[in-house]
Amino acid sequence: MDTQGGRMYLRRPEGGREWEAAPQDVRPATPGEAAEVSSFAGAPHRRGGHER
């Protein structure tokens, strides 16, 4: 995430296309959302990738 000119620029934790949002439209992840990202990050086969 980056902030520039009053806008926020966001990207999914695993990468991908960046998008722009107004700060008032952004909120922290809920505990459930954060847990989902953590479990996703630990499972490269779910992304179609391979462990290095």
MITIVEX-636868 format. One record per atom (N, C-alpha, C, CB): z negated, y, x negated; atom name; residue number from 1; residue in three letters. Coordinates in Angstrom, 1 decimal. Glycine has a CB too. Layout:
// residues N
+--------+--------+--------+------+------+------+
:      z :      y :      x : name : resi : resn :
+--------+--------+--------+------+------+------+
:      Z :      Y :      X :   CA :  NUM :  ALA :
...
+--------+--------+--------+------+------+------+
***
This chain:
// residues 52
+--------+--------+--------+------+------+------+
:      z :      y :      x : name : resi : resn :
+--------+--------+--------+------+------+------+
:    0.0 :   -1.2 :   -0.8 :    N :    1 :  MET :
:    0.0 :    0.0 :    0.0 :   CA :    1 :  MET :
:    0.0 :    1.2 :   -0.9 :    C :    1 :  MET :
:   -1.2 :    0.0 :    1.0 :   CB :    1 :  MET :
:    0.7 :    2.2 :   -0.5 :    N :    2 :  ASP :
:    0.8 :    3.5 :   -1.2 :   CA :    2 :  ASP :
:    0.8 :    4.6 :   -0.1 :    C :    2 :  ASP :
:    2.0 :    3.6 :   -2.1 :   CB :    2 :  ASP :
:    0.3 :    5.8 :   -0.4 :    N :    3 :  THR :
:    0.4 :    6.9 :    0.4 :   CA :    3 :  THR :
:    1.1 :    8.0 :   -0.2 :    C :    3 :  THR :
:   -1.1 :    7.4 :    0.8 :   CB :    3 :  THR :
:    2.1 :    8.6 :    0.5 :    N :    4 :  GLN :
:    2.9 :    9.6 :   -0.1 :   CA :    4 :  GLN :
:    3.3 :   10.6 :    1.0 :    C :    4 :  GLN :
:    4.2 :    9.1 :   -0.9 :   CB :    4 :  GLN :
:    3.1 :   11.9 :    0.8 :    N :    5 :  GLY :
:    3.5 :   12.8 :    1.8 :   CA :    5 :  GLY :
:    2.9 :   12.6 :    3.2 :    C :    5 :  GLY :
:    5.0 :   12.8 :    1.9 :   CB :    5 :  GLY :
:    1.7 :   12.1 :    3.3 :    N :    6 :  GLY :
:    1.0 :   11.9 :    4.5 :   CA :    6 :  GLY :
:    1.5 :   10.6 :    5.3 :    C :    6 :  GLY :
:    1.3 :   13.0 :    5.4 :   CB :    6 :  GLY :
:    2.3 :    9.8 :    4.6 :    N :    7 :  ARG :
:    2.7 :    8.5 :    5.2 :   CA :    7 :  ARG :
:    2.2 :    7.4 :    4.4 :    C :    7 :  ARG :
:    4.3 :    8.5 :    5.3 :   CB :    7 :  ARG :
:    2.0 :    6.2 :    5.0 :    N :    8 :  MET :
:    1.6 :    5.0 :    4.3 :   CA :    8 :  MET :
:    2.8 :    4.1 :    4.1 :    C :    8 :  MET :
:    0.4 :    4.4 :    5.0 :   CB :    8 :  MET :
:    2.8 :    3.5 :    3.0 :    N :    9 :  TYR :
:    3.9 :    2.5 :    2.7 :   CA :    9 :  TYR :
:    3.2 :    1.1 :    2.5 :    C :    9 :  TYR :
:    4.8 :    2.9 :    1.5 :   CB :    9 :  TYR :
:    3.6 :    0.2 :    3.4 :    N :   10 :  LEU :
:    2.9 :   -1.1 :    3.4 :   CA :   10 :  LEU :
:    3.8 :   -2.2 :    3.1 :    C :   10 :  LEU :
:    2.2 :   -1.3 :    4.8 :   CB :   10 :  LEU :
:    3.2 :   -3.3 :    2.6 :    N :   11 :  ARG :
:    4.0 :   -4.5 :    2.3 :   CA :   11 :  ARG :
:    3.1 :   -5.7 :    2.5 :    C :   11 :  ARG :
:    4.5 :   -4.5 :    0.8 :   CB :   11 :  ARG :
:    3.6 :   -6.8 :    3.0 :    N :   12 :  ARG :
:    2.8 :   -8.0 :    3.2 :   CA :   12 :  ARG :
:    2.2 :   -8.5 :    1.9 :    C :   12 :  ARG :
:    3.6 :   -9.1 :    3.9 :   CB :   12 :  ARG :
:    1.0 :   -9.1 :    1.9 :    N :   13 :  PRO :
:    0.4 :   -9.6 :    0.7 :   CA :   13 :  PRO :
:    1.3 :  -10.5 :   -0.1 :    C :   13 :  PRO :
:   -0.9 :  -10.3 :    1.0 :   CB :   13 :  PRO :
:    2.1 :  -11.3 :    0.5 :    N :   14 :  GLU :
:    3.0 :  -12.2 :   -0.2 :   CA :   14 :  GLU :
:    4.3 :  -11.6 :   -0.6 :    C :   14 :  GLU :
:    3.3 :  -13.5 :    0.6 :   CB :   14 :  GLU :
:    4.5 :  -10.3 :   -0.4 :    N :   15 :  GLY :
:    5.7 :   -9.6 :   -0.8 :   CA :   15 :  GLY :
:    6.6 :   -9.4 :    0.4 :    C :   15 :  GLY :
:    6.4 :  -10.4 :   -1.9 :   CB :   15 :  GLY :
:    7.8 :   -9.0 :    0.1 :    N :   16 :  GLY :
:    8.8 :   -8.7 :    1.2 :   CA :   16 :  GLY :
:    9.1 :   -7.3 :    1.3 :    C :   16 :  GLY :
:    8.3 :   -9.3 :    2.5 :   CB :   16 :  GLY :
:    9.8 :   -6.9 :    2.4 :    N :   17 :  ARG :
:   10.2 :   -5.6 :    2.6 :   CA :   17 :  ARG :
:    9.1 :   -4.6 :    2.9 :    C :   17 :  ARG :
:   11.2 :   -5.5 :    3.8 :   CB :   17 :  ARG :
:    9.1 :   -3.5 :    2.4 :    N :   18 :  GLU :
:    8.1 :   -2.4 :    2.6 :   CA :   18 :  GLU :
:    8.4 :   -1.7 :    3.9 :    C :   18 :  GLU :
:    8.0 :   -1.4 :    1.4 :   CB :   18 :  GLU :
:    7.4 :   -1.2 :    4.6 :    N :   19 :  TRP :
:    7.6 :   -0.4 :    5.8 :   CA :   19 :  TRP :
:    6.7 :    0.8 :    5.7 :    C :   19 :  TRP :
:    7.5 :   -1.2 :    7.1 :   CB :   19 :  TRP :
:    7.0 :    1.8 :    6.5 :    N :   20 :  GLU :
:    6.3 :    3.1 :    6.5 :   CA :   20 :  GLU :
:    5.6 :    3.2 :    7.9 :    C :   20 :  GLU :
:    7.3 :    4.3 :    6.4 :   CB :   20 :  GLU :
:    4.4 :    3.8 :    7.8 :    N :   21 :  ALA :
:    3.6 :    4.0 :    9.0 :   CA :   21 :  ALA :
:    2.7 :    5.3 :    8.8 :    C :   21 :  ALA :
:    2.6 :    2.8 :    9.2 :   CB :   21 :  ALA :
:    2.4 :    5.8 :   10.0 :    N :   22 :  ALA :
:    1.5 :    7.0 :   10.0 :   CA :   22 :  ALA :
:    0.1 :    6.5 :    9.8 :    C :   22 :  ALA :
:    1.6 :    7.8 :   11.3 :   CB :   22 :  ALA :
:   -0.8 :    7.2 :    9.0 :    N :   23 :  PRO :
:   -2.1 :    6.7 :    8.8 :   CA :   23 :  PRO :
:   -2.9 :    6.4 :   10.0 :    C :   23 :  PRO :
:   -2.9 :    7.8 :    8.0 :   CB :   23 :  PRO :
:   -2.7 :    7.1 :   11.1 :    N :   24 :  GLN :
:   -3.5 :    6.9 :   12.3 :   CA :   24 :  GLN :
:   -3.0 :    5.6 :   13.0 :    C :   24 :  GLN :
:   -3.3 :    8.0 :   13.3 :   CB :   24 :  GLN :
:   -1.9 :    5.0 :   12.6 :    N :   25 :  ASP :
:   -1.4 :    3.7 :   13.2 :   CA :   25 :  ASP :
:   -1.8 :    2.5 :   12.3 :    C :   25 :  ASP :
:    0.1 :    3.8 :   13.3 :   CB :   25 :  ASP :
:   -2.6 :    2.7 :   11.2 :    N :   26 :  VAL :
:   -3.0 :    1.6 :   10.3 :   CA :   26 :  VAL :
:   -4.4 :    1.4 :   10.4 :    C :   26 :  VAL :
:   -2.6 :    2.0 :    8.9 :   CB :   26 :  VAL :
:   -4.8 :    0.1 :   10.4 :    N :   27 :  ARG :
:   -6.2 :   -0.3 :   10.4 :   CA :   27 :  ARG :
:   -6.5 :   -1.4 :    9.4 :    C :   27 :  ARG :
:   -6.6 :   -0.7 :   11.9 :   CB :   27 :  ARG :
:   -7.7 :   -1.6 :    9.0 :    N :   28 :  PRO :
:   -8.0 :   -2.7 :    8.1 :   CA :   28 :  PRO :
:   -7.8 :   -4.0 :    8.8 :    C :   28 :  PRO :
:   -9.5 :   -2.6 :    7.6 :   CB :   28 :  PRO :
:   -7.5 :   -5.0 :    8.1 :    N :   29 :  ALA :
:   -7.4 :   -6.4 :    8.6 :   CA :   29 :  ALA :
:   -8.7 :   -6.9 :    9.2 :    C :   29 :  ALA :
:   -6.9 :   -7.4 :    7.6 :   CB :   29 :  ALA :
:   -8.6 :   -7.6 :   10.3 :    N :   30 :  THR :
:   -9.8 :   -8.2 :   10.9 :   CA :   30 :  THR :
:  -10.2 :   -9.4 :   10.0 :    C :   30 :  THR :
:   -9.6 :   -8.7 :   12.4 :   CB :   30 :  THR :
:  -11.5 :   -9.8 :   10.0 :    N :   31 :  PRO :
:  -11.9 :  -11.0 :    9.2 :   CA :   31 :  PRO :
:  -10.9 :  -12.2 :    9.5 :    C :   31 :  PRO :
:  -13.3 :  -11.4 :    9.6 :   CB :   31 :  PRO :
:  -10.5 :  -12.4 :   10.7 :    N :   32 :  GLY :
:   -9.6 :  -13.5 :   11.0 :   CA :   32 :  GLY :
:   -8.2 :  -13.4 :   10.3 :    C :   32 :  GLY :
:   -9.4 :  -13.7 :   12.5 :   CB :   32 :  GLY :
:   -7.7 :  -12.1 :   10.3 :    N :   33 :  GLU :
:   -6.4 :  -11.9 :    9.7 :   CA :   33 :  GLU :
:   -6.5 :  -12.0 :    8.2 :    C :   33 :  GLU :
:   -6.0 :  -10.4 :   10.0 :   CB :   33 :  GLU :
:   -7.7 :  -11.5 :    7.6 :    N :   34 :  ALA :
:   -7.9 :  -11.7 :    6.2 :   CA :   34 :  ALA :
:   -8.0 :  -13.1 :    5.8 :    C :   34 :  ALA :
:   -9.1 :  -10.9 :    5.7 :   CB :   34 :  ALA :
:   -8.7 :  -13.9 :    6.6 :    N :   35 :  ALA :
:   -8.8 :  -15.4 :    6.3 :   CA :   35 :  ALA :
:   -7.5 :  -16.1 :    6.3 :    C :   35 :  ALA :
:   -9.8 :  -16.0 :    7.2 :   CB :   35 :  ALA :
:   -6.6 :  -15.7 :    7.3 :    N :   36 :  GLU :
:   -5.3 :  -16.3 :    7.4 :   CA :   36 :  GLU :
:   -4.5 :  -16.0 :    6.2 :    C :   36 :  GLU :
:   -4.6 :  -15.7 :    8.7 :   CB :   36 :  GLU :
:   -4.5 :  -14.8 :    5.7 :    N :   37 :  VAL :
:   -3.8 :  -14.4 :    4.5 :   CA :   37 :  VAL :
:   -4.3 :  -15.2 :    3.3 :    C :   37 :  VAL :
:   -3.9 :  -12.9 :    4.2 :   CB :   37 :  VAL :
:   -5.6 :  -15.3 :    3.2 :    N :   38 :  SER :
:   -6.2 :  -16.1 :    2.1 :   CA :   38 :  SER :
:   -5.7 :  -17.5 :    2.1 :    C :   38 :  SER :
:   -7.7 :  -16.0 :    2.1 :   CB :   38 :  SER :
:   -5.7 :  -18.1 :    3.3 :    N :   39 :  SER :
:   -5.3 :  -19.6 :    3.3 :   CA :   39 :  SER :
:   -3.8 :  -19.7 :    3.1 :    C :   39 :  SER :
:   -5.6 :  -20.2 :    4.7 :   CB :   39 :  SER :
:   -3.0 :  -18.7 :    3.5 :    N :   40 :  PHE :
:   -1.6 :  -18.7 :    3.2 :   CA :   40 :  PHE :
:   -1.3 :  -18.6 :    1.7 :    C :   40 :  PHE :
:   -0.9 :  -17.6 :    4.0 :   CB :   40 :  PHE :
:   -2.0 :  -17.7 :    1.1 :    N :   41 :  ALA :
:   -1.8 :  -17.5 :   -0.4 :   CA :   41 :  ALA :
:   -2.1 :  -18.7 :   -1.2 :    C :   41 :  ALA :
:   -2.7 :  -16.3 :   -0.9 :   CB :   41 :  ALA :
:   -3.0 :  -19.6 :   -0.7 :    N :   42 :  GLY :
:   -3.3 :  -20.8 :   -1.4 :   CA :   42 :  GLY :
:   -2.4 :  -22.0 :   -1.1 :    C :   42 :  GLY :
:   -4.7 :  -21.2 :   -1.1 :   CB :   42 :  GLY :
:   -1.4 :  -21.8 :   -0.3 :    N :   43 :  ALA :
:   -0.5 :  -22.9 :    0.1 :   CA :   43 :  ALA :
:    0.9 :  -22.5 :   -0.2 :    C :   43 :  ALA :
:   -0.8 :  -23.3 :    1.6 :   CB :   43 :  ALA :
:    1.4 :  -22.6 :   -1.4 :    N :   44 :  PRO :
:    2.8 :  -22.2 :   -1.7 :   CA :   44 :  PRO :
:    3.8 :  -23.0 :   -0.9 :    C :   44 :  PRO :
:    3.1 :  -22.3 :   -3.2 :   CB :   44 :  PRO :
:    3.5 :  -24.3 :   -0.6 :    N :   45 :  HIS :
:    4.5 :  -25.1 :    0.1 :   CA :   45 :  HIS :
:    4.8 :  -24.6 :    1.5 :    C :   45 :  HIS :
:    4.0 :  -26.6 :    0.2 :   CB :   45 :  HIS :
:    3.8 :  -23.8 :    2.1 :    N :   46 :  ARG :
:    4.0 :  -23.2 :    3.4 :   CA :   46 :  ARG :
:    5.0 :  -22.1 :    3.3 :    C :   46 :  ARG :
:    2.7 :  -22.7 :    4.0 :   CB :   46 :  ARG :
:    5.2 :  -21.5 :    2.1 :    N :   47 :  ARG :
:    6.2 :  -20.4 :    2.0 :   CA :   47 :  ARG :
:    7.6 :  -20.9 :    1.6 :    C :   47 :  ARG :
:    5.7 :  -19.4 :    0.9 :   CB :   47 :  ARG :
:    7.6 :  -22.2 :    1.3 :    N :   48 :  GLY :
:    8.9 :  -22.8 :    0.9 :   CA :   48 :  GLY :
:    9.1 :  -22.6 :   -0.6 :    C :   48 :  GLY :
:   10.1 :  -22.1 :    1.6 :   CB :   48 :  GLY :
:    8.0 :  -22.2 :   -1.3 :    N :   49 :  GLY :
:    8.0 :  -22.1 :   -2.8 :   CA :   49 :  GLY :
:    7.4 :  -23.3 :   -3.5 :    C :   49 :  GLY :
:    7.3 :  -20.8 :   -3.2 :   CB :   49 :  GLY :
:    7.3 :  -23.2 :   -4.7 :    N :   50 :  HIS :
:    6.8 :  -24.2 :   -5.6 :   CA :   50 :  HIS :
:    5.7 :  -23.7 :   -6.5 :    C :   50 :  HIS :
:    7.9 :  -24.9 :   -6.4 :   CB :   50 :  HIS :
:    4.7 :  -24.5 :   -6.7 :    N :   51 :  GLU :
:    3.6 :  -24.0 :   -7.7 :   CA :   51 :  GLU :
:    4.2 :  -23.9 :   -9.0 :    C :   51 :  GLU :
:    2.4 :  -25.0 :   -7.6 :   CB :   51 :  GLU :
:    3.7 :  -23.0 :   -9.8 :    N :   52 :  ARG :
:    4.2 :  -22.8 :  -11.2 :   CA :   52 :  ARG :
:    3.2 :  -23.3 :  -12.2 :    C :   52 :  ARG :
:    4.5 :  -21.4 :  -11.5 :   CB :   52 :  ARG :
+--------+--------+--------+------+------+------+
***
